[in-house]
Every structure is written in structure tokens, then in C-alpha cells.
């Protein structure tokens, strides 16, 4: 279930939308329906507020299209079109169709307030309610000052369940659901566990954030662990910059056999005797160079529109492409008679499995990668990463890139937000990041002659 589902004046509820609705009665004996997880978290919120002597209950929640039609016609006749435009959704475009929205009623002096004006006057109570909504996965859906974004006037009683992580981000960054889904962006430093694909990690993060746009910045095989930098939301605009960084690995190699995948998870193709006293360190040092590396057959690189592993699985022969890679650093860490471990720092596009194959050729022996840890990507080390099951540290787009950050005044902010060229008064050689006085990311600019032109706009 996608709890960040957006239904507003521009986004209609889908005809096939379904959720697990449960039926219950409020304290006035009135029946309502609400999505199950939403209701369970509402009960927790209600219980907590009771400790603060604030008493809430459900005035309204799920509405069918037919029920919304009745309400719309009622308020249209009673209050007029302007009122409906500001407070009542057209049937099919109401959040109440999701089962995730709740209109609160507030108990004051042993009487439940339900009238809009009475509720608007209960500022102190709603101030306390709004402060804790995110802890239970709720947001204030139509906040004050955001009318031009949400399309509706301030409704302190209208709350919406989106899940705890999105609710926390929305609350702490003073966002609306619209802003969260369209303009929010962050970068995550993940320690990918063994046995899952990079896509699995991306898919899991997408579900937790409730955001579709999520991408990683360098595939790690299921066997591999370590640093996987993931871009969420608008941070996907800078994936190519995050991907371009050098990467550091620690690889473990077993000698004496080779597999079709070049790692321990593949099918054994050949075995050999391992000679004594292999000069592994000398051969490793010889690979501190730039060379053309053949891409492994089991990889996602495309040839003629098909991924290489698709050819491999169908036993179709294909000429493997070669890519220029640079091994900037390489050193032997451990060795035995039949295995060794090494650390290397390599450029984008280097396959460690292929590097091990090439090293083995120089040693005149067969070898297979048995373990791989990406310990660093750019300036991000494995010590800075989060486990996928723990709370995430949200890193700003600006601080995740290796470019100067310049704070600009209001005049220059307008020019940058409009994507205008500006004079290169900052001696920028490549790219630069501009933020406003509140440290909000405005855009990334790049050098063009004596000017700076927009590379990515985050307005």
C-alpha cells in the first residue's frame, strides 16, 4: 500500500483503488470507515493526546464518490462556489476517497466541536496536536500559508496518514505532500548487505519513503557488500555526478579454479594446481595503470540493446566490450598458499571481477572472487553508511557533491531560480552549487566561457 498516494485537485483517485477499510463508531455513536493502519495509528495518537488533556475523535474519514457528490452539492447550494473551491473537493478528487484522511473533532468543555469556525478558534489545542502528528505517521494536510500549493484553505482538523518516515521529513522541512513528492531530495549512504541486489535496496527505500524516483549510483553484485549511495527524489538529478567518483574495494580471491560469473556464485568451469611462491604483490603493483578492461559476460552492460547476462543465460556468444579503466591504488593485504586479499582504488566502470581475472592471467593461474566490500565511494567511507533496516541519515544534495557551495542574495537567487546565465565572478573551473540565505538548494551551474550557465535547476 502506498501511503503517500497523492489525490488533489489535479490528481483523481484511480478507479481500481482499494484499501483495507475497517468500520467503527466514534464516541458520539456515528459510524465511519477508515483504512486499518491509519486507524491503528490514530488510536495511538488519540491515547497520547489524552495524557495532555486534549481529546480528539473522528468526525469524518472515508467517503465514497457518491457521498462526496452529496456533500459537494449540499455546500454548493448552502455556501456557494467560492466556498467549495476552498474547502470541498470535486467528487473523485477528494483525499477522503483514500481512507487515509481523517477530519478531527475536538472535545472542549465536555462538548465535541465540529463547526469549522469553532475549530479554527481552538488554536492552542491544534498547535499541540500538530507538533506530534508525525510521530504517528500523520501530517497536517492543508497547512497555513501553503494554500497556493495544496489548493485548499487552512484546515487544522484535516490530517492524513502517510507513514512515519515521510511524515517526519514533511514535518521537519515544513513541506506539503505535494512538495514532498515533487521537490524533496536527499542522498543516502547505505551499507548494502550480502545476498540482495542494488535494485532490491532501491525498491526497499522507495517503499519506505513513498517516493517513486529513487536510484543508486553504482551497482553492487548480490555477493558484494559496502557503500551504495542512493539518490531519493530530486537528488536523482545528480546521479551522474555521484556515480563519477572513484571507488575503493577490498576483494578476497581464491586460487585454483574459475567460474562463468568470475565469482564464487557461478558455475565452476576449470580447475588447476596452484604453484608455490606466486609473486602476487609484484603482479598487483603492475596493475597500477590505465588499461582496456573486458567487461564480464555476467553484467548489465548492453550490447545491441540486450544486457550481457541475457546472452550468457541463453548461451549465445557475443563479443565483450572493453572499457578504459584506471587502477589508481592497489595493495596486497593478506595471502596464503591458495588465496589472497587486496585493496584497490579504481575509476568509474571498473569491474573487480574482471580485474581479478586479469591479475590471474598475469600470475598464470585460475582465480575466483569470493568476497567483495566497497569501502569507499568518492569521499564517502563505509563508516558513514547506514544499514538498510535502521534509521537513515539524510544527506543534502549539496553536501554530497564535491563542488563549492556559494550562498547568494535575493537578487541573484531570482536569476538562478529562473535559469539565467550569470557572470563567473567566483573563478569556477567546472561546476558550482548555489544556495539561498536559508541554505535551500537553488541550482548547480557550470562554466561556459566567462559565464556560468545552469546545469540543473532545483527551483
Secondary structure by P-SEA (a helix, b strand, c coil): cccccccccccccccccccccccccccccccccccaaaaaaaaaaaaaaaaacbbbbbccccccaaaaaaaaaaaaacccaaaaacccccccccccccccbbbbbbbccccccccaaaaaaaaaaaaaaaaccccccccccccccccccccccccccbbbbccaaaaaaaaaaccccccccccccccccccccccccaaaaaaaaaaaacccccccccccccccccbbbbbcccccccccccccbbbbbbbbbbcccccccccccccccbbbbbbcccaaaaaaaaacbbbbbbcccccccccccccaaaaaaaccccbbbbbbbbccbbbbcccccccccccccccccccaaaaaaaaaaaacbbbbbcbbbbccccccccccccccccccccccccccccbbbbbbcaaaaaaaaaccccccccccccbbbbbcccccccbbbbbcccccccccccc
